[in-house]
């Protein structure tokens, strides 16, 4: 058989067990979830037989040997080099192909692997697919590089094609359909098996994969590609769906859900003998931007130096460059933490860090706000979205903070469906009084108007800033129902209006000294020490507003003006938009009279 003749050298020692022991003995630097995965493996070696699990040492060695005796890498300095497995890669490969159930069925049917960028995940997944194609003993095996979009699926498939081209042993036995960069199918005639890319937009139905391989799962917007692969594996005794990814920016995403599940399985909170997880993560208190010692926990190939190389991958020099860039450009920090150091962020380029936002939470008695001047920002929903109204109270001598007090409304129709779509507990928030509903399928503007009238009558609201979008319907309802509100001021959503408001909101939240302007709006170079107290912003901890803050993303134009961008955000940000609008119309002193304790007679 092909798989027997090609494997001339197999490991005499169990590299899977050796890795687990070395990790737990702290001879290999690893994070908590990898340590748990290693402990799980050793526990199963000792007691897995009670659950019908069988460890096949020869099968594990054979799969590891296939990579190192048959496969070659491609690209850059690695072009044509033998595929030397790093210890963590040998652990993964050996685990996936060494564990079975006592009736011969492959134990692991679903695998999730998460490491830092550049650790060698994609070549590993491509190699797993090629092993499934030619060396796994499966007749008419269907191997798929799967994704939601064809272009994405082709990235990993091209790695597999290059590996075939680089390996004389594979090139002589595998038929390629297409030419050069347009090869679309790998065919192994000995078992009538094929390897190709597939995506949801192909319109195909009924794939029956022996292996479904999914790269960069954190980029998948839905679980459709994963479910498409899993649905077709039910009649395959040794089918495997394997996912690899960097960390993502939304724990409610496909990758986030598998990440959390994998953490629980490795920790032993959930017993699932069919699920394999290798999740690189940092320990609590680790900061990769200040301590290089934790880098190998999330870059497991970093300390593995292949023969003929002088450094591991991705390499410390590269990581140092990323850290320097993150320090110099705060907007890049979240990306570096996520891609290079496996730290999940709340948004692709989150504007407000969780520590800063949660640190600004402080509830105060309503009597402290009752007669205090404030302005408001209104962000109206279209039909079924979130409507937000945020009051921003001016600082006083007794309370030297800006205070945010938010109100939110959604339609009361199909709350369960809305929760499933947005992946947030709306019904809990409603029960706790953080969110209100309006009757019907769409937001009732009249209901919201009457609530605004009540809120403004209770508080000293001097001005309401609003997005011009859909405001005419609201104004017409005000006329028809004789509803009066404080002064209404339109507020644009482009860079011109939003950028100064974003800057000021950020300044207040971070407690930075105010920027003092002259009559023409130019910054004055003055000694800011005259400001005895620096204004800081506080919010009441409303979880709906906290959700919006976690999702908020800013974008910039070529002049570096910023705005909060709904299109770039991962979820609802309406409350933050309303907060920025309120900041934008607040000025330095309450409209209509009264002074701020920071008003120096100049603009802020």
C-alpha positions, 0 to 999 in steps of 0.5 A: 500500500502507498501509505506503507511504502512511503513511511520509511521512518517513524518515531520510536518514541511517543512524541505526543506523550513526550510533549504532554509531559514536557509541557506539564513539567514546564520544560515547554512554555505553554498557556493554561488551555494547552496545559489542560489539553496535555493533562487530558491526553495523559488522563485518557492514556491512563483511564480512557479505556474505561470509556472505550478509547483506544490509543494506537501508537503505530497509527500516531507514529505513521501520521507523524512520519508522513509529514516528515518523510513525504511532505515538503514546505513551500514559500520563502526560505522554506521552499522545498524543505522537509516538513519538520513538525514542531513538538506542538504540531506532532502533538496535534497530528499524533492525537488526531490519528492515534486515538480511536474507539474500540470499534475502530471508529476515529475518536476525534470527529471535530478539531479546533486549533487556535494559535498566534499568526504565523505558527504554521497552522495552514501548512499543518491543515493542508498536510492533514488533508493530504494524509486523508487523501492518500494515506488514511486507507479510506476508499473514495475519500472526499477531502475539502478545503471549506469556507463560506467563500471560494476565494477563502477556501482556495488559500489553504487548497493552494498550500496543499497543491504546492506540497504535492508539487514539492514532493516527488513521491506525491507528484508521481501518484496524484493527478492534478486537474488544471494548470499552474495557479488554476489547479482545482482538484487533486485526485488519488486513483489508488482509492478514487479519492479527491481533494478540492476547495468548496464553499457555500456560494458554490451551490453544491449540496450533499458533500460527504467528506472524509475530511473537512478542513476550515482555515481562519474560522474567526473570519467566518460570519456564520456557522454554515461552512462548518455545518455543511461539512459536519452534516456530510460526515455521518456515514464515514467511520473515520471522518474528521472536520478540522478548524484552525484560526487566529483569535477573533474579535467576537466571542459570539462568533463561530470561532468564539463559540468553539473556543469557549467550548474547547476551553471547557472540554480541555478543563474537564468541565464537559466530557466530549470524547469526539472533540479535540482542542489545542488552544493557545492562550495567556495566563492571567496577568500576562502582558505580551506587550511588556514581557517576552517570556509569555510569547511562546505560550501563544506562538508555539513554534517560536522556540522550535528551530528547524534544521538549517534555520536560526530562528523559530517562526514567526520569529522574535524580531518580527514580534518585537516589530509588531509590539513597537507598532502597537505601542506607537499606534494605539489603534493597532494594539487590538489587532496585534494582541488578537493576531499575534498573542491570542487575546480576544478583542471586542471589535476589530479595532475597538475604540474603547478598551474594556478596562477604561470603560468598566473603570468609568462605571459609577451609579449615583442617586437620581436626586444628584441628577434631578436638577442638574443641567444636561444635554442629550443625544438621540439615535433613532432606530429604523424599524426593528433596531435599537433606539437610544437616548443618552443624557449627559449631565454637566460637572458641578462643584459637588460632583466634578464628573460628566455623567451619562444616563442612557435609555433604550427601546426595542420592539417587543415582537419576537424577542427570542429571535432578536436575542438569537440574532444579536446574541445578547440577553435582551429579555434579561435586560428588560426584566432588570430595567435596563431596556424598554420595549415598544408595542408591535413589530417595529419601533413605535416612534410615538411611544418613544416620543411620549417617553422622551417628553416624560424624561425631559420633564423630569430632568433639566434637559437643555438641548437634544442633538439628533441624527437627521436620518428619519427625524422628519417623521418624529417631528410630524408626530410631535405636531400631530400629538402636541408634544414639546421637547427641548431645543432640537439640534441636528448633528451630522454623522460624517467626519466633519461633525463626528470627529471633534465630538469623538475626540472630546468624548475620548478626552472626557472618558480618559480624564485628559486636560481640555483643549483650549481654543482661541476665537478662530478655533485654534488650540492655544499653547497655555499652561493647563495646570490652571485646571485644578480638576480634570473633567472625567466622564462616568456612566451608570453601568447599563449593560446595553450601553456597555455592549455598545461600547464594546462593539464601537469601532472608529474609522479615519479619513486621510486627514485622520478625522475620526467617526464611530462607524456602524458598518465596521462594528460587530454589533449594536453601537447605537448607545455610543453614537447617542453619547457622542452626539450628546458630547458634540452638542454639549459645549463647555457650558449648559445651553440657556444659562449657567456655567460649567466649573471648567468654563474659562470663557473659551471653547473646548 
